Amino acid sequence: MRCLLIALFTFAANVGSAHAWGDTGHRVVCEIAFRISVPEIRAEIRRLIQMDSEFDFFRDSCIWPDHPRKRATDHFINLRRDAAVIGPDEQ
């Protein structure tokens, strides 16, 4: 038991900061998703990306939710507590 506790403590003391996915991880996952999509879906993704002047590739569009200050109006919508639906006045 003592060896197990020493091993756990040693491991915990040497663990660095986990940066989770980060931008690179999100780009990789999105690129994989894009590549395994059927051709019709890839065409629709390309069409949607062309509508947004900020992004050239789908993989680059996958990181904006992690940077809410860059596109704050796209990141969330403030709703009243009693709102039953999301309408055009909710922006």
C-alpha positions as CSV (number, residue, x, y, z in Angstrom):
1,M,0.0,0.0,0.0
2,R,2.8,2.3,0.9
3,C,4.5,1.8,-2.5
4,L,1.2,2.6,-4.3
5,L,0.9,5.8,-2.4
6,I,4.5,6.8,-3.1
7,A,3.9,6.0,-6.8
8,L,0.7,8.1,-6.9
9,F,2.4,11.0,-5.2
10,T,5.4,10.8,-7.5
11,F,3.1,10.8,-10.6
12,A,0.9,13.6,-9.3
13,A,4.0,15.7,-8.5
14,N,5.4,15.3,-12.0
15,V,2.2,16.0,-14.0
16,G,2.5,19.2,-15.8
17,S,-0.2,21.6,-16.9
18,A,-2.8,19.9,-19.1
19,H,-3.7,22.3,-21.9
20,A,-6.6,20.1,-23.0
21,W,-7.3,20.2,-26.7
22,G,-6.0,23.6,-27.6
23,D,-6.3,25.1,-31.1
24,T,-4.2,22.4,-32.7
25,G,-6.3,19.6,-31.2
26,H,-9.5,21.1,-32.4
27,R,-8.1,21.7,-35.9
28,V,-7.0,18.0,-36.1
29,V,-10.4,16.7,-35.0
30,C,-12.2,19.0,-37.5
31,E,-9.9,18.0,-40.3
32,I,-10.5,14.3,-39.6
33,A,-14.3,14.9,-39.5
34,F,-14.1,16.7,-42.8
35,R,-12.1,14.0,-44.5
36,I,-14.4,11.2,-43.4
37,S,-17.5,13.1,-44.4
38,V,-19.4,12.0,-47.5
39,P,-18.8,14.2,-50.6
40,E,-22.2,16.0,-50.3
41,I,-21.4,17.1,-46.7
42,R,-17.9,18.2,-47.6
43,A,-19.4,20.3,-50.4
44,E,-21.9,21.9,-48.0
45,I,-19.1,22.6,-45.5
46,R,-17.1,24.3,-48.2
47,R,-20.1,26.4,-49.2
48,L,-20.7,27.5,-45.7
49,I,-17.0,28.4,-45.1
50,Q,-16.9,30.5,-48.3
51,M,-19.8,32.6,-46.8
52,D,-17.5,33.6,-43.8
53,S,-14.6,35.8,-44.9
54,E,-12.6,35.0,-41.7
55,F,-12.0,31.4,-42.6
56,D,-10.4,29.7,-45.5
57,F,-10.7,26.1,-44.2
58,F,-13.1,24.2,-42.1
59,R,-10.4,23.3,-39.6
60,D,-9.7,26.9,-38.9
61,S,-13.4,27.6,-38.2
62,C,-13.4,25.0,-35.4
63,I,-11.5,27.1,-32.9
64,W,-13.5,30.3,-32.7
65,P,-15.8,29.1,-29.9
66,D,-12.6,28.8,-27.7
67,H,-11.9,32.5,-28.4
68,P,-15.2,34.2,-27.5
69,R,-13.8,37.7,-27.5
70,K,-12.9,37.5,-31.2
71,R,-16.5,36.8,-32.3
72,A,-18.6,37.6,-29.2
73,T,-21.8,38.0,-31.1
74,D,-21.5,34.5,-32.5
75,H,-20.5,32.9,-29.2
76,F,-23.7,33.3,-27.2
77,I,-27.1,34.9,-27.1
78,N,-28.5,36.6,-24.0
79,L,-32.1,35.4,-23.3
80,R,-34.6,36.5,-20.8
81,R,-35.2,34.0,-18.1
82,D,-38.8,33.5,-19.3
83,A,-37.9,33.2,-23.0
84,A,-39.7,30.2,-24.7
85,V,-38.1,30.6,-28.1
86,I,-35.1,32.2,-29.7
87,G,-36.2,35.0,-32.1
88,P,-34.5,37.8,-34.1
89,D,-34.8,40.2,-31.2
90,E,-32.6,38.1,-29.0
91,Q,-29.3,39.3,-30.5
